Amino acid sequence: MKTKILTIALSFLTLVAIAQKKEIRDAGKAIEKGSYAEAKTLLTQAEPNLSEANSSLQTDFYLYKGQAYLGTGENTLVADLIIAAEAFKKAQELGSDEAADGLAAITNSLVQSAIKDQNAEKYDKAAEKLYAGYQLNNKDTLYLYYAASNSINAGDYDTALKYYEELKGLGYTGIETQYVAVNKETGEEEVMAKIQRDLMVKSGEYLNPEDRKVPSKAGEIAKNIALIYIDQGKNDKAIAAMEAAKLANPDDISLLQSEADMYYKLGDKEKYKALMEAIVEKDPNNPTIYYNLGVTSYEIGNIEAAIKYYNKALELNPKLTEARLNIAAAILSGEAAIVEQMNSLGLSKADTQKYDELAEQRKGLYRKALPYLEKVMENNPENVEAIRTTMNIYYQLGEAEKAAALQEKLDQIQD
């Protein structure tokens, strides 16, 4: 009797193994046909007895599972992509060469989907996908950095703080060399791998190759950590975070800028002023420093200082198109307050007179900004931002012919 029972049991195990093998093989065929839901069902049926399968069959199981949950590569469900990643990693451990391609496809799917979310201002979803991309390979710290940035844009400061603290703990600076060239057909700059860039330039399809050093992001990260702490009412933690960042990066001028911004936010104007002066003293002939000081001054609402710094940057480097555009933007930022006053006025004689005065002030801003915009167009005739802004100013100033000419030019560029 015992022998018969054993024989029956062994026969049963054999039947299970045969059925399991068929389910895994059929799952592979379903994937080849693009029937990913069918493949998932078959693999779910095979999984309970997977430990009894040989190594080769287990490798196929995990490879097919990864492929089933990845699908066409356009899957945007993070939960599915994480399941796929875990399966590919297991297949890789078991010796699959194809699994590495699967993991790369998952990362690409996450990043491309995150870019779409970011462009659609779905910053929370973009952050989730970028962080998942970082988790697939913790060497991809750039994904963690962009996950933090998107969390900031989403207003999720707690998550952003967690990511920034992780970046700080990793010693992340973001310093890298970008290999840039101009696409001859589109006129746009593109960043690519050095080998690819050099080949494209050699082929004549791209022009003006440039190796561009990306500055450290340590200052920005420290600033954002500090600003989040300030927002949370934890000023002591904000100051401590900035001091720790400076200790780790003593030669990073961007950290001094961030520290200055922090003290401005805290209302310590004297400390802010002292730090700004220290920045200039460190490198008084560097146009980039003045440009960056202009940016940070504008961000904290000090428009007069921003324009001063931008003009100094132009004095040192007259080719800084961005500085001219930013000066124009800084000048025109005063328009909103004027318009608000105009809209608040009534119909009395005094209000009408005040309205006309404000309208002339508004035109004065336009006239003040125009030379900077016209210089941008002179140096860069296809700068769409400068053309569009100048065109609108011409319309406001009643210079219809000039505006129409720019509209025609804009239409030609955008065709």
C-alpha positions as CSV (number, residue, x, y, z in Angstrom):
1,M,0.0,0.0,0.0
2,K,2.8,2.4,0.9
3,T,4.5,1.8,-2.5
4,K,1.3,2.5,-4.4
5,I,0.7,5.7,-2.5
6,L,4.3,6.8,-3.3
7,T,3.9,5.9,-6.9
8,I,0.6,7.9,-7.2
9,A,2.3,10.9,-5.5
10,L,5.3,10.8,-7.9
11,S,3.0,10.5,-10.9
12,F,1.1,13.5,-9.6
13,L,4.2,15.6,-9.3
14,T,5.2,14.6,-12.8
15,L,1.9,15.8,-14.1
16,V,2.2,19.1,-12.3
17,A,5.7,19.6,-13.7
18,I,4.5,18.9,-17.3
19,A,1.5,21.3,-16.9
20,Q,3.8,24.0,-15.4
21,K,6.3,23.7,-18.3
22,K,3.5,24.1,-20.8
23,E,2.1,27.2,-19.0
24,I,5.5,28.9,-19.1
25,R,6.1,28.0,-22.7
26,D,2.6,29.1,-23.7
27,A,3.2,32.4,-21.8
28,G,6.3,33.0,-24.0
29,K,4.2,32.4,-27.1
30,A,1.5,34.8,-25.9
31,I,4.2,37.5,-25.4
32,E,5.4,36.9,-29.0
33,K,1.9,37.6,-30.1
34,G,1.6,40.7,-27.9
35,S,-1.1,39.0,-25.7
36,Y,0.4,40.3,-22.4
37,A,-2.8,39.7,-20.3
38,E,-2.9,36.1,-21.4
39,A,0.8,35.7,-20.5
40,K,0.2,37.1,-17.1
41,T,-2.7,34.6,-16.4
42,L,-0.5,31.7,-17.5
43,L,2.4,32.8,-15.4
44,T,0.1,33.2,-12.4
45,Q,-1.0,29.6,-12.8
46,A,2.6,28.4,-13.1
47,E,4.0,30.3,-10.2
48,P,2.8,28.3,-7.1
49,N,5.0,25.3,-8.1
50,L,7.9,27.3,-9.5
51,S,10.4,26.1,-6.9
52,E,10.0,22.6,-8.3
53,A,11.1,23.7,-11.8
54,N,14.6,23.4,-13.1
55,S,16.9,26.5,-13.4
56,S,16.3,26.9,-17.1
57,L,12.5,26.9,-16.7
58,Q,12.7,29.4,-13.8
59,T,14.9,31.7,-15.9
60,D,12.3,31.6,-18.7
61,F,9.5,32.2,-16.1
62,Y,11.0,35.4,-14.7
63,L,12.1,36.7,-18.2
64,Y,8.5,36.2,-19.5
65,K,7.0,37.8,-16.4
66,G,9.2,40.8,-16.9
67,Q,8.2,41.1,-20.5
68,A,4.5,40.6,-19.7
69,Y,4.4,43.4,-17.2
70,L,6.6,45.7,-19.3
71,G,4.3,45.1,-22.3
72,T,5.0,47.2,-25.4
73,G,7.3,49.6,-23.4
74,E,4.6,52.2,-23.2
75,N,3.2,51.0,-19.9
76,T,3.0,54.0,-17.5
77,L,1.8,52.1,-14.4
78,V,4.6,52.3,-11.9
79,A,3.4,49.2,-10.0
80,D,3.5,47.1,-13.1
81,L,7.0,48.3,-14.1
82,I,8.3,47.6,-10.6
83,I,7.0,44.0,-10.9
84,A,8.7,43.7,-14.3
85,A,12.0,45.1,-12.9
86,E,12.0,42.6,-10.0
87,A,11.3,39.8,-12.5
88,F,14.1,40.9,-14.8
89,K,16.5,41.2,-12.0
90,K,15.7,37.6,-10.9
91,A,16.1,36.4,-14.5
92,Q,19.5,38.2,-14.6
93,E,20.6,36.5,-11.4
94,L,19.7,33.1,-13.0
95,G,21.9,33.9,-16.0
96,S,19.6,35.5,-18.6
97,D,21.4,37.8,-21.0
98,E,18.0,39.3,-22.3
99,A,17.1,40.6,-18.8
100,A,19.5,43.5,-19.0
101,D,17.7,44.8,-22.1
102,G,14.4,44.5,-20.3
103,L,15.7,46.6,-17.4
104,A,16.9,49.2,-19.8
105,A,13.5,49.3,-21.5
106,I,11.8,49.8,-18.1
107,T,14.1,52.7,-17.2
108,N,13.4,54.2,-20.6
109,S,9.6,53.7,-20.2
110,L,9.7,55.4,-16.8
111,V,11.8,58.4,-17.9
112,Q,9.8,59.0,-21.1
113,S,6.5,58.8,-19.3
114,A,7.9,61.1,-16.6
115,I,8.9,63.7,-19.2
116,K,5.3,63.6,-20.6
117,D,3.9,64.1,-17.1
118,Q,6.3,66.9,-16.4
119,N,5.3,68.7,-19.7
120,A,1.7,68.2,-18.7
121,E,2.5,69.7,-15.3
122,K,1.6,66.4,-13.5
123,Y,4.6,66.8,-11.3
124,D,3.7,64.3,-8.6
125,K,3.4,61.5,-11.2
126,A,6.7,62.5,-12.8
127,A,8.4,62.5,-9.4
128,E,7.1,59.0,-8.7
129,K,8.3,57.6,-12.0
130,L,11.7,59.2,-11.8
131,Y,12.2,57.9,-8.3
132,A,11.3,54.4,-9.5
133,G,13.9,54.8,-12.2
134,Y,16.5,55.7,-9.6
135,Q,15.5,52.7,-7.5
136,L,16.2,50.4,-10.5
137,N,19.8,51.5,-10.5
138,N,21.0,53.7,-7.7
139,K,23.9,54.9,-9.9
140,D,21.3,57.0,-11.8
141,T,21.3,59.8,-9.2
142,L,20.3,62.3,-11.8
143,Y,16.8,60.7,-11.7
144,L,16.7,61.2,-8.0
145,Y,17.6,64.9,-8.5
146,Y,14.8,65.4,-11.0
147,A,12.4,63.5,-8.8
148,A,13.1,66.0,-6.0
149,S,12.7,68.9,-8.4
150,N,9.3,67.6,-9.6
151,S,8.2,67.1,-6.0
152,I,9.0,70.8,-5.3
153,N,6.9,71.7,-8.4
154,A,4.1,69.5,-7.1
155,G,4.2,71.3,-3.7
156,D,5.1,68.0,-2.0
157,Y,7.8,69.5,0.2
158,D,8.1,66.5,2.6
159,T,8.9,64.1,-0.3
160,A,11.2,66.7,-1.9
161,L,13.1,67.1,1.4
162,K,13.5,63.3,1.7
163,Y,15.0,63.1,-1.8
164,Y,17.3,66.1,-1.3
165,E,18.5,64.7,2.0
166,E,19.3,61.4,0.2
167,L,21.2,63.3,-2.5
168,K,23.1,65.2,0.1
169,G,24.0,61.9,1.9
170,L,25.3,60.5,-1.4
171,G,27.5,63.5,-1.9
172,Y,25.7,64.3,-5.2
173,T,26.9,67.5,-7.0
174,G,25.6,67.0,-10.5
175,I,28.9,68.2,-12.0
176,E,29.2,66.7,-15.5
177,T,30.4,67.5,-19.0
178,Q,27.7,67.9,-21.7
179,Y,28.6,67.3,-25.3
180,V,26.6,69.8,-27.3
181,A,26.1,70.5,-31.0
182,V,23.7,72.5,-33.1
183,N,21.3,70.5,-35.4
184,K,21.8,72.0,-38.8
185,E,18.2,71.3,-39.9
186,T,16.4,72.7,-36.8
187,G,19.0,75.2,-35.5
188,E,18.5,73.8,-32.0
189,E,21.2,72.8,-29.6
190,E,21.2,69.1,-28.6
191,V,23.0,67.2,-25.9
192,M,24.3,63.7,-26.7
193,A,27.0,61.2,-26.0
194,K,30.5,62.4,-27.1
195,I,31.0,59.7,-29.7
196,Q,27.6,60.3,-31.2
197,R,28.1,64.1,-31.2
198,D,31.5,63.8,-32.9
199,L,30.1,61.5,-35.6
200,M,27.2,63.8,-36.2
201,V,29.5,66.8,-36.6
202,K,31.8,64.8,-38.9
203,S,28.8,63.9,-41.1
204,G,27.9,67.6,-41.5
205,E,24.5,67.2,-39.9
206,Y,25.5,69.1,-36.8
207,L,27.6,72.3,-36.2
208,N,29.4,74.2,-33.5
209,P,30.4,71.3,-31.2
210,E,31.0,72.4,-27.6
211,D,32.1,70.6,-24.4
212,R,30.1,72.3,-21.7
213,K,30.8,71.8,-18.0
214,V,27.5,71.6,-16.0
215,P,28.1,73.6,-12.7
216,S,27.6,72.0,-9.3
217,K,24.0,71.6,-8.0
218,A,25.2,71.4,-4.4
219,G,24.2,75.0,-3.8
220,E,20.7,74.5,-5.2
221,I,20.1,71.4,-3.2
222,A,21.3,73.0,0.0
223,K,19.2,76.1,-0.7
224,N,16.1,74.0,-1.4
225,I,16.6,72.0,1.8
226,A,17.0,75.2,3.8
227,L,13.9,76.8,2.2
228,I,11.8,73.8,3.0
229,Y,12.9,74.0,6.6
230,I,12.1,77.7,6.7
231,D,8.7,76.9,5.2
232,Q,8.2,74.4,8.0
233,G,9.3,77.0,10.6
234,K,12.5,75.1,11.4
235,N,15.0,78.0,10.9
236,D,17.7,76.4,13.0
237,K,17.6,73.3,10.8
238,A,17.8,75.5,7.7
239,I,21.0,77.2,9.0
240,A,22.5,73.9,10.1
241,A,21.8,72.3,6.7
242,M,23.5,75.2,4.9
243,E,26.5,75.2,7.2
244,A,26.9,71.4,6.6
245,A,26.8,71.9,2.9
246,K,29.4,74.6,3.0
247,L,31.7,72.4,5.1
248,A,31.4,69.7,2.5
249,N,31.8,72.1,-0.5
250,P,34.0,75.0,0.8
251,D,34.9,76.3,-2.7
252,D,31.4,76.2,-4.1
253,I,30.3,79.8,-4.8
254,S,26.8,78.7,-5.6
255,L,26.5,77.8,-1.9
256,L,27.3,81.3,-0.9
257,Q,24.5,82.5,-3.2
258,S,22.1,80.0,-1.7
259,E,23.1,81.1,1.8
260,A,22.5,84.7,0.9
261,D,19.0,83.8,-0.4
262,M,18.3,81.9,2.8
263,Y,19.2,84.9,5.0
264,Y,17.1,87.2,2.8
265,K,14.2,84.8,3.3
266,L,14.8,84.9,7.0
267,G,14.7,88.7,6.9
268,D,18.4,89.2,7.9
269,K,19.2,91.8,5.2
270,E,22.6,92.7,6.7
271,K,23.8,89.1,6.5
272,Y,22.4,88.9,3.0
273,K,24.3,92.0,1.9
274,A,27.6,90.7,3.4
275,L,27.4,87.4,1.7
276,M,26.6,89.0,-1.7
277,E,29.7,91.2,-1.3
278,A,31.8,88.1,-0.4
279,I,30.6,86.4,-3.6
280,V,31.8,89.3,-5.8
281,E,35.1,89.5,-4.0
282,K,35.9,85.9,-4.7
283,D,35.7,86.3,-8.5
284,P,35.0,89.9,-9.5
285,N,35.6,89.4,-13.2
286,N,33.4,86.4,-13.7
287,P,30.3,87.3,-15.8
288,T,28.5,84.1,-14.8
289,I,28.6,85.0,-11.1
290,Y,27.0,88.4,-11.8
291,Y,24.4,86.7,-14.1
292,N,23.6,84.1,-11.3
293,L,23.4,86.9,-8.8
294,G,20.9,88.6,-11.1
295,V,18.8,85.4,-11.3
296,T,18.7,84.9,-7.5
297,S,18.0,88.6,-6.9
298,Y,15.1,88.5,-9.3
299,E,13.8,85.3,-7.6
300,I,13.7,87.0,-4.2
301,G,12.0,90.1,-5.6
302,N,15.0,92.5,-5.6
303,I,14.4,93.7,-9.2
304,E,16.7,96.7,-9.0
305,A,19.7,94.6,-7.8
306,A,18.9,92.0,-10.5
307,I,19.1,94.5,-13.3
308,K,22.3,95.9,-11.9
309,Y,23.9,92.4,-11.8
310,Y,22.7,91.6,-15.3
311,N,24.2,94.8,-16.7
312,K,27.5,94.0,-15.0
313,A,27.5,90.5,-16.6
314,L,26.9,92.2,-20.0
315,E,29.7,94.6,-19.3
316,L,32.1,91.6,-18.8
317,N,30.5,89.5,-21.6
318,P,28.4,91.4,-24.2
319,K,27.3,88.2,-25.8
320,L,25.2,87.0,-22.9
321,T,21.8,86.9,-24.6
322,E,20.1,85.5,-21.5
323,A,21.1,88.5,-19.5
324,R,19.5,90.9,-22.0
325,L,16.3,88.9,-22.0
326,N,16.3,88.8,-18.2
327,I,16.8,92.5,-18.0
328,A,13.8,93.0,-20.3
329,A,11.7,90.6,-18.2
330,A,12.8,92.4,-15.0
331,I,11.8,95.8,-16.4
332,L,8.5,94.4,-17.7
333,S,7.7,92.8,-14.3
334,G,6.7,96.3,-13.1
335,E,3.8,96.3,-15.6
336,A,1.5,94.1,-13.4
337,A,1.4,96.7,-10.6
338,I,0.6,99.5,-13.0
339,V,-2.2,97.5,-14.7
340,E,-3.7,96.7,-11.3
341,Q,-3.8,100.4,-10.4
342,M,-5.3,101.2,-13.8
343,N,-8.1,98.6,-13.3
344,S,-8.9,100.0,-9.8
345,L,-9.7,103.5,-11.1
346,G,-13.2,104.9,-11.6
347,L,-14.6,107.3,-14.2
348,S,-14.1,110.6,-12.5
349,K,-12.0,113.3,-14.1
350,A,-9.2,112.8,-11.5
351,D,-9.3,109.0,-12.1
352,T,-9.2,109.5,-15.9
353,Q,-6.2,111.8,-15.5
354,K,-4.5,109.2,-13.2
355,Y,-5.3,106.5,-15.8
356,D,-3.6,108.4,-18.5
357,E,-0.5,109.0,-16.3
358,L,-0.3,105.2,-15.5
359,A,-0.8,104.4,-19.2
360,E,2.2,106.6,-20.0
361,Q,4.2,104.9,-17.2
362,R,3.4,101.5,-18.8
363,K,4.6,102.7,-22.2
364,G,7.8,104.0,-20.5
365,L,8.5,100.4,-19.3
366,Y,8.0,99.2,-22.8
367,R,10.4,101.8,-24.2
368,K,13.0,100.9,-21.5
369,A,12.9,97.2,-22.3
370,L,12.9,97.6,-26.1
371,P,16.7,98.2,-26.6
372,Y,17.6,95.0,-24.8
373,L,15.1,93.0,-26.9
374,E,16.2,94.6,-30.1
375,K,19.8,93.8,-29.3
376,V,18.9,90.2,-28.7
377,M,17.3,90.0,-32.1
378,E,20.3,91.7,-33.7
379,N,22.6,89.1,-32.2
380,N,20.2,86.2,-32.6
381,P,17.6,86.9,-35.4
382,E,15.6,83.7,-34.7
383,N,15.2,84.1,-30.9
384,V,11.4,83.4,-30.7
385,E,11.0,84.8,-27.2
386,A,12.6,88.1,-28.1
387,I,10.6,88.4,-31.3
388,R,7.3,87.6,-29.7
389,T,7.8,90.0,-26.8
390,T,9.1,92.8,-29.0
391,M,6.1,92.3,-31.4
392,N,3.6,92.7,-28.6
393,I,5.4,95.8,-27.3
394,Y,5.2,97.4,-30.8
395,Y,1.5,96.7,-30.9
396,Q,1.1,98.4,-27.5
397,L,3.1,101.4,-28.6
398,G,1.0,101.7,-31.8
399,E,3.8,100.7,-34.2
400,A,1.7,98.4,-36.2
401,E,4.0,98.1,-39.2
402,K,7.0,97.0,-37.1
403,A,4.7,94.5,-35.2
404,A,3.4,93.1,-38.5
405,A,6.9,92.6,-39.8
406,L,7.9,90.6,-36.7
407,Q,4.7,88.6,-36.9
408,E,5.6,87.6,-40.5
409,K,9.1,86.7,-39.4
410,L,7.7,84.6,-36.5
411,D,5.4,82.7,-38.8
412,Q,8.3,81.9,-41.1
413,I,10.5,80.6,-38.2
414,Q,7.6,78.5,-36.8
415,D,6.6,77.0,-40.1
